[in-house]
Amino acid sequence: MSQITLRDIPVEIEQLIRDLARRRGQSINKTVLEFLQKGLGLSGGGKKRRDLSSLAGTWDEREFAEFEENIKIFEQIDSEMWK
């Protein structure tokens, strides 16, 4: 296999790549290769998914805790309303 070296990658792009690789649990190399394949129109070609599976498991602990905190209001029952 060949290798390509990239220089002067903007910090924002580097951080996004690193974060995505970490969330996916895969190497930076694999993540970048997937980006290249998709960008060049070489990836998949299979059936287009129309579900939310790409979003599953993408929250970190802080995001999950924030979500839980924000939905607590929906767990409260207004007993006056149900008389």
C-alpha positions as CSV (number, residue, x, y, z in Angstrom):
1,M,0.0,0.0,0.0
2,S,1.1,3.5,-0.7
3,Q,1.4,6.4,1.8
4,I,0.7,10.1,1.5
5,T,1.8,12.7,3.9
6,L,-0.3,15.7,4.6
7,R,1.1,19.0,5.9
8,D,-0.4,22.2,7.3
9,I,-3.7,20.6,8.3
10,P,-5.7,23.3,10.0
11,V,-6.1,22.7,13.8
12,E,-9.9,22.7,13.5
13,I,-9.9,19.9,10.9
14,E,-7.3,17.8,12.9
15,Q,-9.4,18.1,16.1
16,L,-12.6,17.1,14.2
17,I,-10.9,14.1,12.7
18,R,-9.4,13.0,16.1
19,D,-12.8,13.4,17.9
20,L,-14.7,11.4,15.2
21,A,-12.1,8.6,15.2
22,R,-12.3,8.5,19.0
23,R,-16.1,8.4,19.0
24,R,-16.1,5.6,16.4
25,G,-13.4,3.7,18.2
26,Q,-11.2,3.5,15.2
27,S,-7.8,4.8,14.0
28,I,-7.3,8.2,12.6
29,N,-6.0,6.5,9.4
30,K,-9.2,4.5,9.0
31,T,-11.3,7.6,9.6
32,V,-9.4,9.7,7.0
33,L,-9.6,6.8,4.5
34,E,-13.4,6.6,4.9
35,F,-13.6,10.4,4.4
36,L,-11.5,10.1,1.2
37,Q,-13.6,7.2,-0.2
38,K,-16.8,9.0,0.5
39,G,-15.6,12.3,-0.9
40,L,-14.4,10.6,-4.1
41,G,-17.6,8.7,-4.5
42,L,-16.0,5.4,-4.0
43,S,-17.6,4.2,-0.8
44,G,-20.5,1.8,-0.3
45,G,-22.8,2.1,-3.2
46,G,-25.0,-0.1,-1.2
47,K,-28.5,0.5,0.0
48,K,-29.0,3.9,1.5
49,R,-29.8,3.8,5.2
50,R,-32.8,5.8,6.4
51,D,-32.5,5.3,10.1
52,L,-30.7,6.9,13.0
53,S,-28.0,4.1,13.5
54,S,-25.2,6.5,12.6
55,L,-26.1,8.6,15.6
56,A,-26.3,5.7,18.1
57,G,-23.7,5.8,20.8
58,T,-22.2,9.2,19.8
59,W,-22.8,11.0,23.1
60,D,-20.0,11.2,25.7
61,E,-20.7,11.1,29.4
62,R,-21.1,14.9,29.7
63,E,-23.6,15.1,26.9
64,F,-25.6,12.3,28.3
65,A,-25.7,13.8,31.8
66,E,-26.8,17.2,30.3
67,F,-29.6,15.4,28.3
68,E,-30.7,13.6,31.4
69,E,-30.8,16.9,33.4
70,N,-32.8,18.7,30.7
71,I,-35.5,16.0,30.5
72,K,-36.2,15.8,34.2
73,I,-39.0,18.4,33.9
74,F,-40.9,15.9,31.7
75,E,-40.9,13.4,34.6
76,Q,-42.8,15.7,36.9
77,I,-46.6,15.1,37.2
78,D,-48.9,18.1,37.8
79,S,-51.5,16.5,40.0
80,E,-53.8,19.5,39.6
81,M,-54.0,18.9,35.9
82,W,-55.2,15.3,36.4
83,K,-58.1,15.9,38.8
